[in-house]
Amino acid sequence: MSEAFQIRGGKKLHGEITPQGAKNEALQILCAVLLTDEEVRIKNIPDIHDVNRLIEILGDFGVKITKNAHGDYTFKADQVNFDYIKSKEFKKDGAKLRGSIMILGPMLARFGEAYMPTPGGDKIGRRRLDTHFQGFVELGAEFNYDETEYFYTLKAKELRGKFILLEEASVTGTANIIMAAVLAKGKTRIYNAACEPYLQQLCRMLNRMGAKIEGIGSNLLTIEGVSHLHGTEHTMLPDMVEIGSWIGLAAMTRSEMTIKNVHWNQLGIIPNVFRKLGIQLEQSGDDIYIPEQEHYKIQKFIDGSILTVSDAPWPGFTPDLLSIVLVVATQAKGTVLIHQKMFESRLFFVDKLIDMGAQIILCDPHRATVVGLNHEFPLRGTNMTSPDIRAGNALLIAALSAEGKSIIHNIEQIDRGYENIDGRLKAIGADIERIQL
């Protein structure tokens, strides 16, 4: 029996919505609890499948887990169970979750060995793991991959700091190498490091635990290795992808909305990208206020050419929000080119939007031209399937703006990334039901 969302669209929404804790930060921060035998308390953890799965895996490792309140846990990794890490169960459990790759750095740093099945996650094109393993090898680890078992093994008698130039500014790769380097002997310098706010959060947390990391927020990190780390407390940022999604939802449904506690100074260029689509939004303390607006007009470049919105490593525009921008553009006035540079399968959901009446030309796997309908021709409700977490949320927004009824299948993909999304949308007036099929 599977679950689906049944949505009756075309309704104006109204009220306040609070973003959940950041999914991509949670996956890094939770792995870092393995770096110390002392207690680490983490708050604002999102209650979503991918994060809960990682917490379960940590429990199976022998990490002591105490739930203090909703989204508030204490972890103590003083008796890690290596038998489980080498077991068939872990091969199965770890393979289901892409975020589990980030347990490698902490295990290697603290215990001198690490094991990992080939991780799963979204079907959004190839996501290479070479950056992670090249970094570990540079620090002195021996790497082995068993092709029959799809199992990675890393061993190191001693990790030694050195200068590492990353091939790509991989967020998870940078996080993994940082977590290995904080307990290595000597100085590590990581150049072309990712510098996302979530990675900055990880570095600050590690520094509170006794690590010595300099250059936080830049693409050159300097890490002086220490012999051990202590416990700490950490509160996670709100999820910037959710914040961008709710901006898009307000525009598509022509609704007045307030998004609460957004940590505005950590949003980078996200608000301005939505402003380029013609969406009015205002900073109100640490909230975003979006007034009701009947129409929004896409800006052109200064020379009059058509606007292009493309993704790039931070501080560029996050690829996780391109699907939202694409949906929002379907009801704007004007034309925009969406260029998804970083993943090759993330635009394959546009056929569902075309079925709903959107005017989109899919140029190739990376580019789509959207001709906005200016709210003159609403999208039509339809039956559709969510291909990945982010496209699933984009289709949900399309359905909430569309005339008539829509059914979205495969919603476990949406649940992987968004906490109680149907409950929170109902609270601001959405007609959405979770149904059994």
N, C-alpha and C positions, 0 to 999 in steps of 0.2 A: 504494500500500500504506500503510495507516495503523496506528498503534500503539494498544493499549488496555492497561489494567491488569486482570488477573484476580486477584480477591481471594477467599480463603476466610476468612470472618469468624468471630467468636465466640471467638477465642483471646486469652488473657491475655498481655500483653507485659511485659517486665521489662528494666530496665537504664538506661543513661544515653543521652541524646541532646543534641547540641550544636546550637543554632540557627545558621543561616547568617548572613552579613552582610546588613544591611537593604537590600532591593530599592529601596524608595522613597528611601532616602538615597543609594544608589549613583547613581541617575539624576540627582540634583542635583549631587553631588560631581564626577562625571565631566565634566559640562558646564563646571564651573568651571575645568578645566585650560586652557580656551581663553583665560582672562583674563591669562595670563602667557606670556612666551617662555622662561621658565626651567623646570627639571624639577620635576614634582610626582609624588611617590610615594604610592600609595594601597594600603592593606592591608585584608584581610578583605572583598574584593569577591566577591559571590556568583556562582558559575558557573552562570548561568541565561540563558535565551534572550534576554529583554528587555535585560539588561545587556550580554551579549556582542554583541548587535546594535548597541548604542550605541557600544561600543568599536570595532567594525568601521567604523561611520560616521565616528568620529573619525580612524581610520586612513586612510579615503578622503579626508578633509579635508587630509591631509598631516601629521597629528600623528604624531610619532615615538613608537612604543609598544614598551617592553621588558617582557617577562614575567620577573619575578625569581623567582617561585615560585607555587604555586597560590594564586590570589586576591590576588596581590601584583604590581602593575604600576607602571612609571614612564612618565610621559607628558611630551612636550616639544612645545609648539605654537609653534615658532619659524618655521615656513614653511607657513602655512595656504594651501590651494589654493582660491581663490575660483572658479575655472573649474568645479570639481566642484559647488560649492554652487549654481551657477546651472544645472546640467546636468539632463537628463532622468533620469539614473541617481539623482540625489539626490531628485528629485520622487517617484520610485518607492520608494527606500529609506526616506526620512524618513517617508513616509505610513504605513509599516507599524508604527511605534512611537510611542506617545503621549509617552514620556519625551523624545523628540527636540525637543519644543517648548522645552525649557530651554536649547537652544543659542542661542536668539534674544538673550537678555540679554547674555551674554558677547560674542557677535559684534558686536552693536550698540555695546557699550561700548568694545571694543578697536579695531574696524575701521570703525565708523561706518555699517555696512550689515549687513543680515541677511535671510535668505530661508528660507522654510519651507513645505512642502506641508501640507495639512490632515492632522493626525496621526491615527493609528488607535488601537488599544488595545481595552479591554474594551467589550462591549455591555452596559453597565449603566445606560443612560439618558443624557440629555444632559449633557455636561460642557462648559460654556461656556468660551471662551477670552478673552472680553471683558476680564476683569480684567487679563490680561497686556498686551493692546494698549493699553487705557486708560492703564495705568501708563507704558508707553513713550512714548505721545503727551504725557502730562503732563511727561515729562522732556525733551521737545523733538524727538521723532522724527516723521517723516512716515510714515503708514501707508497701504498700498494692498493691496487684495485682488482678485486676478484670478479672477472667478467661473467662467470657462470652464476655466482650468487648475487651480482650487482651490489657488492659490499666494499666500502672504503675502509682502509686501516691506516692509522698514523701512529708512529712511535718516535719518541725522542728521549734520549738519556738526559739531554740538557738543551734548552732553547737559548740561543744567543742573539742579541739585538743586532740589526744591521740596517742599511739603507735599502728600502724596497720601493721600486717604481711600479705602480699598478698599471696593468694593461688597460683597464677600464675603471671608472669611478663607481665600482659596485658598492651599494650600500651594505648588503649583507656580507660581502667579501671584506670590506673595510672593518665592519664590526667584529667579524671573526678574527681577523689578524690583530686588531687592537687587543681583544681579550686574551689572545695568546701572548702578545708582547708585554702586557703589564707585569707578568711574572717571569719574563725572560731575563737572562743576565745581560747587563749593559744597556746601551741606548739603541732604540729602533726609531728610524725616521720613515714615515709612509708618505710618499708624494703621489699626487693625483688621487688623494683620498676623497671619498664621498664626504659631503659636509651638511647633509640634511639635518633639520632640527632634531629629529629622533636620534640621530647619531651623536649630536651635541649633548643630548640628554644622557645617553649612555656614558659618554666621556666624563660628564660632570658627576654622575653617580659613582663611576669608578674612582674618580679623584676623592670623593667623600669617603670611599672605602680605603683610601691610602695610596692609590695609584698616582703616578706623576706624569700627566699628559699635558702637553702645551700645544698651542696652535688650534684650539677648539674653535670650530666654525670656519676654518680655512682648509685648503687642500694639501697642506703640509703639516702633518702631526709629528711631534717629537715625544717619544715615550721612554722614560728612564725606568728600567725594570726594578721592581721591589721584591722582597722575599715572601711577603704574604699580605693579604687584604683582610679588612675588618667588615663587620656588618654595617648596615645603614638603613635609612628610610628614603623612599623615592615616590613621588607623585607624577603620574604620566600626563603628557599633554593631551588636549582634545584632538580628535582625528580630523586632520585637514581635508581628507577626502569627503568625509561626511559633511563638513562645513560647506565645501564647494557644491556638494549634491543638493543641500537645502537651499542654497542661493538659486541654483538651477530650477528646483522644484517651485519656488516662489514665483519665478519669472514665467515658467510654463503654465502654471495654474492661475496666473494674474492675481496673486494673493499677497496680503500684507502679513509679513512674518518677522519675528525677532529670533535670531540665533544667539543663544546665551554663551557667555564665558568662552570666547573663541581663541584667547591668547593672540590677539591681533598682530603683535610684533613678530610672531612666528609663522605668519601666513605667506610671507614672501610676496610674489607677484600675483597670487591667486585672485584677490579682489579686483586688481586692475584688468586681468584678462576678462573677467565677467563684465566689467565696465566697458571694455572694448566692444562687447556684444550689445551694448546699449542698456544694460541693466543698472538701475539706480540702486546704490546701497550706501549706507551711512554707518560710520563708526559711532557707537553710543556707549561710552565707557569702554568695557571690554566685550560688548555685544555688537552684532551686526543687525541693523534695522533695514528691512527691504520694504519700501512702500508698495502699495498696489499700483500696478501700471498696466494699461491696456495694450501698449505696444512698446517694443524696444528695437532700436535701429543699429545695425552693425556699422562700426566706424570703418573708414578706409585708411590706408597708409597716407602719409603726408603728400606723396606724389599722386594720389588718386587711385593707386592700384588696389586690388582686392586683398582684404585682410587674410593673413595666414596665421593659424594658431598651431604651434608645434611643441612637442615635449623635449625636454633636455634635463640632464642631471641638475640637481639643486645648485644654485638658486634659480634655475630655469623652471619651466612649468611641469608639474608632475604628470607623468603618463597616466596615472590612475584617474585623472579628471578629464582626459580628452574625450572619453565616451559621453560624459555629462555635457561638455561644451557642444559636442556634435548634436545631441538631442535638443539642447536649448536653442541652437541655431535654426532648427527646423521651423520654429515659429517666430523667428526674428524678421525684421525687414532688411533685406540685403543678402549678400552672398559671402561665404567664407570658405577657405580651403583648410581642412583639418589634416595635418601631417603627423602621423604616428611613426616616429623614427626608431623608437627603441625596441618595439616588439612587433612581429610580423603578422599576428593573427587577431589583433585586438579590434579590427574594424569589421570583422565578419558578421557582426550582429546588425549591420545597416540594412540587410534585406528585410528584416522584421519591420524596421521603420518605414521602408519603401512600401511594404504591404499595408501599413497604417495610413499611407497617403503622403509621406514625406517626399520632398524633391531632393534626392541625393544621387550624385554620380560617384560610384566607387571606381576611382581611377586605376588603382592597383592595391596590393595588400597594405600599403602604407598611407595612401592618400584618398580623401573623399572630399568632394565639393558639395556644399550644402547651399541650396537656394531657399531662403526663408519664405514661409507662407504668411507672415505678418498677422497671425491669428485670424486671417480671413477664411481659411479652410482648416478647421480643426482636424487633428489626427483621428482615425477611426479605431475603435477597440477591436482587438483580434486575439487569437490564440498564439502563444509564443513560448519559447524555451530559453532559459537563462544559460548562456555559454560559459560565463565566468563571473567572478564576484562583481567587478566594476560594471561590466555590460549589463548584468542583472539589475543593478540599481538604476542604470540609465533607462532600461526598458520599463522599470517600475514607474519612473518619473513620466515617461512618455504615456503610459497607460493611465496615470492619474490626470493627465491633461486631455486625454482623448475622449471623444463622444462615444457613449455606449459601454459595453462590458468587455473586459479583457481577462484572459486567464494566462497566468505565467507559471510554467512548469519548471521542474528542476530547481526549486527555490532553496534547496539545501546549499546551493552555490551562494545565494544571497545571505542566508543565515551564517555562512562561514565568516562573513565580514561585517555584519551589521546586527547590533543587539536589539532584540524585540522591535524590529523595524515596523511591523504592522501595528503594534500597540502604540508606539510613539506617533505614527502617522494618524491613527484614529483619534488621538487626543487633540489634534489640530483640525479635525473635521474630514479626514479622508474616508471614503467608502471602500474599505479593504477588508477582506475576510480570508482567513487561512482555511482551506477546504481539503478534504481527503478524497483521493481519486482511486 
